[in-house]
Amino acid sequence: MTRSYDAIVIGGGHNGLVHAAYLARAGLDVCVLEARPMVGGATVTEEIFPGFRYSVFSYVVSLMRPEIIRELDLPRHGLAILPLESTLTPLPDGDRLYRDGDHYRSWREIARFSTRDAEAYDDYGRSLFFMARAVKYLLDIVPPDPGRLGPRDISGLLGLARHFLGLDPDQLHLLVKLMTMSAADFLDEWFETDVLKATLSASGIIGTFLGPRSPGTAYVLLHHYMGEIDGHFRAWGFAKGGTGAVAEAVASAAREAGAEIRIDAPVARVLVRNGRVTGVALANGDEVHGRVVSSSLDPRRTFLDLVEENELPGELVDAVRAFRFRGSSGKVNLALDAAPDFTCMPGYGPHLRGAVSISPSLDYLERAYDDAKYGDFSREPYIDIVIPSAIDPGMAPPGKHVMSCFVQYAPYELREGTWDEKREAFGDTVVDTLVRYAPNLRDIILHRQVLTPLDIERTTGLSQGNIFQGELSPSQLFFLRPAAGYAKYRTPVRGYYQCGSGTHPGGGIMGAPGKLAANTVLADLGRGRRGRGR
């Protein structure tokens, strides 16, 4: 017998689960359909090698909206965020730049390179703090469309104008720079130390097919600066148990509210009759019916793969085809017999409980991008490293460790050969790069998992392996994400909605797209913006 629901959610990634939780709390009968044998999408923890648990894809937490954590009571459902309080940048000559939660120690460390930069560092942090607070307003609103100008759009634009015109002129000027400049140019206005600028600019290239000198990367830097844990901006953390714990906590909250979650249930097609959604067809031929269907998949899959093209306006089809994914990132996850020993800070210490950034200079990062521009993975890549077992010992057996390496650049489209042919060469390049800074690493590797953009696409369904479901460039933000006229979570098919990171406000383990889309669904159903549970 075919089951019918009030709402069906395609995809059990963190945004799909957040979406389902809010719909279920409002009293809707909700079913989540996840293709993989576990929830989480790219937010998963897996035991790839016996005893070693990897945050396989996404690996740190910061952008998750605090109101979602509070409203869904995620700590009660098992979510605990452990702080990442330091960043170590090793240098090829054995020196380092090390910044941690101790203000004066970080000041002295920067002052070793430049007293001027040490004095500017506080002003820089303060300025970006205010910018993050200013832009935070955008994370909680449905984007008004300046091209449509309905009553809600006019009201939204007026609210937007009031908000930003309320900024001091200096803050407004700074915001314009962040929206238009490259990360390198923006940081050049603040600092003179190359390694400091390189490490800070790395936040502007993560997940993008852009180099630190590419316009638009300053906004990506700000996007990552908006990370907030317990009210502290620019705070990053590691979810105890790996990032899969985030998805499991949200799934638990959704189930408690009454949502049903099915795994191993890939959706093949969205069913449409007379311009209105009626449900979905699963890959096994079964049908699940529902008044509302929400897709947390990326825009290409949401529109081009799941819906017949004749159900969509040509302008939308063209816009989605032009939407830029350009996967550029890979992951190398290592199981280690001991802790890595960095030449610049020998031995086991608190520096291993933070991030390690292989970003010794702006030229280093730009050369890494140059390789990718011409269709090769970077010969000397930017690598963002976290050692989860140093933070959460349960991630590995006693005395052993796991190392998570996020790598730029690994272009989805290679100039020569295929990723299946070059996967291990890519992994070798990452290890060879790390050995220059931690010479014992090669001898302590017990197992490695190498993930190319193609592997990420095959496993998670993210088009081109793009971790943000589409680049966070200025032309793909706010009312342009994923396309002009279609940024309010609704689609041209009545009852069919978008709720993934390919919508405003974008990617990262944030949850905001899922919540904002749920508010839109509930408003359309006359249920108001929030429910109090079943």
ABEGO torsion letter per residue (X at the ends): XBBBBABBBBEABAAAAAAAAAAAAAGBBBBBBBABABBGEABBBBBABBGBBBBABBABBAABBAAAAAAAGAAAAGBBBBBBABBBBBBAAGBBBBBBABAAAAAAAAAAABAAAAAAAAAAAAAAAAAAAAAAAAAABBBBBAAAGBAAAAAAAAAAAAAAAABBAAAAAAAAAAAABBAAAAAAAABABAAAAAAAAAAAABGBBBBAABBGAAAAAAAAAABBBGGBBGBBBBBBGEAAAAAAAAAAAAAAAGBBBBBGBBBABBBBBGGBBAEBBBAAGBBBBBABBBBABBAAAAAAAABBAAABBAAAAAAAAABBAGBABBBBBBBBABBBBBAABBEBBAAAABBBBBBABAAAAAAAAAAAAAGBBBABBBBBBBBAAAABAAABBBGBBBBBBBBOBBBABBABEBAAAAAAAAAAAAAAAAAAABAAAAAABABBBBBBAAAAAAAAGBBGGBAAGEBABAAABEAAOABBGAAAGBBABBGBBBABAABOAEBEBAGAAAAAAAAAAAAAAGAEABBAEX
